[in-house]
Amino acid sequence: MPDLDRHYLIAAEKFLCTQAGDLVLLGGSDLRRLALKIDVQHKVHRDSYGDIYVASVAQVNLPGAQWLGLRQLLDHLTEAEFQMAGRALQIMRWHFDHQFCSRCGQPTEQHSKDIAKACINCAIDFYPRLSPCIITLVTRGDECLLAWHTRSTEEKYSCLAGFIEVGESPEQTLEREVKEEVGINVSNIRYVASQPWPFPGQLMLGYFADYSHGDLQIDKEEIVVARWYRYDRLPKVPPNTTISGRLIDKFVQERLSLK
């Protein structure tokens, strides 16, 4: 079977999609037919059919298509599709963010083998970077603590999260972030799962934590509102495409199993 290479197209950090909101993967013949000028492309993955690339192009109007940001596609994608598209987006960001060496300022070159930019002058390689973060669902019996974050443009309630700082363990970060954002203390921290998160480039480490003590005191710069919700009376929450959605769903299923 011949290789069937496919391409994600990204313009201004938006993906080419159908009018229905589905991601488009174009073959080589499609690219030639559309006569799209590719500024740069990188390989994202190889499967049994061939290579999958991400290509940067100018944003042009195409019949029956639209350009959408990856956040807009969360409800449309499976976890595997989201992870692959997220990888494509982060590789393209890395390409444009590392055109020059951060030490000497000289132009970088594409590494001969790896997904990396090389500075010949400094002998430094620049790989796509991930920032480790924690995300936690704090629980109290049949209730979980959910927050509407200020960065969210719609009223949607999610878990608490934050970046791991230099010198911290994930558990220390979790305790600090919960205390800073909602003013309470937690105990019985336990790891659940992880997820690469491309906004802009994190590795999310998902945890459960039990409420210990303290009253809710919300950091208004980070959170609009935070409340305790029973597992069977939840507000609008993220989809299971996200680690937050999966943590919430796992909590619900665990409480249901006890009834």
C-alpha positions in Angstrom: 0.0 0.0 0.0 1.5 3.4 -0.9 2.1 6.0 1.8 -0.9 8.4 2.2 0.7 11.4 3.8 -1.8 13.8 5.4 -1.4 17.4 6.5 -3.0 19.6 9.2 -3.1 23.2 7.9 -2.6 26.0 10.4 -2.9 29.7 9.8 -2.5 32.2 12.6 -2.8 29.3 15.1 -6.2 28.2 13.7 -6.8 24.8 12.0 -8.5 24.3 8.7 -11.9 22.6 9.5 -15.1 21.8 7.8 -18.2 24.0 8.2 -19.4 21.3 10.7 -16.3 21.9 12.8 -14.4 18.8 12.0 -10.6 18.9 11.6 -9.4 18.5 8.0 -6.4 16.4 7.0 -5.4 17.0 3.4 -3.4 14.7 1.2 -0.7 15.8 -1.2 -3.2 15.9 -4.2 -5.5 18.1 -2.2 -2.7 20.6 -1.5 -1.8 20.7 -5.2 -5.4 21.1 -6.2 -5.9 24.0 -3.8 -2.6 25.6 -4.8 -1.8 26.5 -1.2 1.6 27.9 -0.5 3.2 26.1 2.5 5.5 28.4 4.5 6.9 25.5 6.6 6.0 22.0 7.6 7.1 19.4 10.2 6.2 15.8 10.7 3.9 15.2 13.6 3.4 11.4 13.6 3.6 8.3 11.4 1.0 5.6 11.4 0.3 2.5 9.2 -0.9 4.7 6.3 2.0 7.2 6.2 3.2 10.4 7.7 1.1 13.2 9.3 2.5 16.7 8.9 1.5 20.1 10.2 1.9 22.9 7.7 1.8 26.7 8.1 -0.1 28.6 5.4 -1.7 32.0 4.9 -5.3 32.2 6.1 -7.4 32.2 2.9 -11.1 31.6 2.4 -11.8 28.1 1.0 -15.2 26.9 -0.1 -16.9 24.7 2.5 -14.2 25.3 5.1 -13.4 27.5 8.1 -10.5 28.3 10.4 -11.0 27.4 14.1 -8.8 27.6 17.2 -8.2 24.3 18.9 -10.2 25.3 22.0 -13.2 25.7 19.8 -12.9 22.0 18.8 -12.8 20.5 22.3 -16.4 19.3 22.1 -15.9 17.8 18.6 -12.7 15.7 19.0 -11.9 12.4 20.6 -9.1 12.4 23.2 -6.7 10.9 20.6 -7.7 13.5 17.9 -7.2 16.3 20.4 -3.8 15.0 21.5 -2.6 14.7 17.9 -3.9 18.2 17.0 -2.4 19.6 20.1 1.0 18.1 19.2 0.7 19.6 15.8 -0.1 23.1 17.2 2.8 23.0 19.7 5.3 21.9 17.1 4.3 24.8 14.9 4.6 27.2 17.8 8.0 25.8 18.7 9.2 26.4 15.1 8.3 30.1 15.1 9.4 30.7 18.7 12.9 29.4 18.2 14.1 31.0 15.0 16.9 32.6 16.9 19.2 31.4 19.7 18.1 32.9 23.1 21.8 33.0 24.2 23.7 34.6 21.2 20.9 35.8 19.0 22.1 34.0 15.9 19.6 32.2 13.6 19.0 28.5 14.5 19.0 25.6 12.1 16.7 22.6 11.9 18.3 19.6 13.8 19.3 16.8 11.4 17.5 14.1 13.4 15.3 15.5 16.2 12.4 17.9 16.4 14.8 20.6 17.6 16.4 23.9 16.5 20.2 24.0 16.8 22.4 26.9 17.4 25.7 26.1 15.7 27.5 29.0 17.4 26.5 28.0 21.0 26.1 24.2 20.4 22.6 24.4 22.0 19.5 22.5 20.9 16.0 24.0 21.5 13.3 21.3 21.8 9.6 22.0 22.1 9.1 22.7 25.8 6.4 21.6 28.2 5.6 23.3 31.5 4.5 20.9 34.2 1.2 21.8 35.9 -1.1 20.2 38.5 -4.9 20.0 38.2 -6.9 18.8 41.1 -10.5 18.0 42.0 -11.0 18.7 45.7 -13.7 16.5 47.2 -15.8 16.5 50.4 -17.9 13.4 50.7 -20.6 13.6 48.0 -19.4 17.1 47.0 -16.6 18.4 44.8 -15.2 21.9 44.6 -15.6 23.5 41.1 -14.5 27.0 40.0 -15.4 29.3 37.2 -12.0 30.8 36.2 -11.6 34.4 35.1 -9.8 33.2 31.9 -12.9 31.3 30.8 -15.1 33.3 28.4 -18.2 31.3 29.3 -19.7 30.2 32.6 -18.1 26.8 32.9 -16.9 25.1 36.1 -13.7 23.2 36.3 -11.0 21.9 38.6 -8.3 24.0 40.2 -4.9 24.1 38.5 -1.5 25.8 38.5 2.1 25.7 37.3 4.7 23.9 39.2 7.3 26.4 40.4 11.1 25.8 40.6 11.9 23.6 43.5 8.4 22.4 44.1 7.0 18.8 44.0 3.6 18.4 42.3 2.0 17.8 45.7 3.5 21.0 47.1 2.2 22.9 44.1 -1.3 21.4 44.6 -1.4 22.5 48.3 -0.1 26.0 47.5 -2.4 26.6 44.5 -5.6 25.4 46.4 -4.7 27.6 49.4 -3.9 30.6 47.1 -7.0 30.3 44.9 -9.7 29.3 47.4 -8.2 29.5 50.9 -8.7 26.0 52.1 -6.3 23.1 53.1 -6.4 19.6 51.6 -5.2 16.2 52.5 -4.9 12.6 51.1 -3.5 13.8 47.7 -3.5 11.0 45.1 -2.4 11.0 41.5 -5.0 10.0 38.9 -3.9 10.6 35.3 -2.0 13.1 33.0 -2.7 14.9 29.8 -0.6 17.0 27.4 -2.3 20.4 27.1 -1.5 22.7 24.2 -2.6 26.0 25.8 0.1 27.0 25.3 2.2 23.9 26.2 1.7 22.1 29.5 1.8 18.6 30.9 -1.2 18.4 33.2 -0.8 16.1 36.2 -4.3 15.2 37.5 -5.0 14.6 41.2 -7.8 14.0 43.7 -7.5 15.7 47.1 -9.7 15.6 50.1 -10.9 18.8 51.8 -9.2 19.2 55.2 -10.3 22.5 56.8 -10.8 26.2 56.1 -13.4 28.4 54.7 -13.6 29.4 51.0 -11.8 32.7 50.3 -11.6 33.2 46.6 -8.8 34.9 44.8 -10.9 37.2 42.5 -8.0 37.7 40.1 -8.0 34.0 39.3 -11.6 32.9 40.0 -15.1 34.4 39.4 -16.8 32.0 41.8 -16.1 28.6 43.4 -18.7 26.4 45.0 -19.2 22.9 46.4 -21.4 20.8 44.1 -23.0 17.4 44.8 -22.0 14.7 42.3 -25.6 14.5 40.9 -26.2 18.3 40.7 -23.2 19.6 38.7 -23.1 22.8 36.7 -21.7 22.9 33.1 -18.3 21.3 33.2 -15.5 20.6 30.6 -15.9 17.7 28.2 -14.2 14.3 28.8 -11.7 15.4 26.1 -10.0 17.3 29.0 -8.3 16.0 32.1 -10.6 18.2 34.1 -13.7 16.6 32.6 -12.3 13.1 33.2 -11.5 13.9 36.9 -15.0 15.1 37.4 -16.5 12.1 35.7 -14.4 9.7 37.7 -15.5 11.3 40.9 -19.2 11.0 39.8 -18.8 7.3 38.9 -17.1 6.6 42.2 -19.9 8.2 44.2 -22.6 6.4 42.1 -20.9 3.1 42.8 -21.3 3.6 46.6 -25.1 4.2 46.4 
